[in-house]
Amino acid sequence: MKAFYFLLQAFAWIAALLFVAVGCMLTYEVLARYLFVAPTIWASELSQLCLIWGTMLAMPWLLKAGRHIAVDALTDQLSPGWRRACHVVAIGFVAVFSILVAWKGGGIFYDSFERGRTSGSMLDLPMWISELSVPVGFALLFVQALIELGQKPKSGDHEAVVME
């Protein structure tokens, strides 16, 4: 379990770095395009790739940290038993949805990899590079959802959770 949490923490930091890289790439693109009239062929596509991978890698850590969007105004008023029941149903939906998306996304990734599909842009990146993020991210989210099913619901002070 510690190894999995270490992996989630590492992926969360990688996601954060990818989001910083997006900001740097797009800033460079704007400067290059409007100040020097020399747009790049790579900034837009690579920033999209970083956003996709960053989002997919961050999902399981966000679930672990209790940072996914939650409407808890009603559930926080429930008794612990009902709160637990709502938690199990919600996380159960996350688990089922995650494994379905991971399975379907894996098929899409494999098809693109096998056929050699590319983005068709000037950079012409292989499509499987971005498509691989979906089965990886959702498989990790599925595992974290299974772990969450065995834990009590998070409520109250969400601000106490920090990236260590």
Secondary structure by P-SEA (a helix, b strand, c coil): caaaaaaaaaaaaaaaaaaaaaaaaaaaaaaaacccccccccaaaaaaaaaaaaaaaaaaaaaaaccccccccccccccaaaaaaaaaaaaaaaaaaaaaaaaaaaaaaaaaaaacccccccccccaaaaaaaaaaaaaaaaaaaaaaaacccccccccccccc
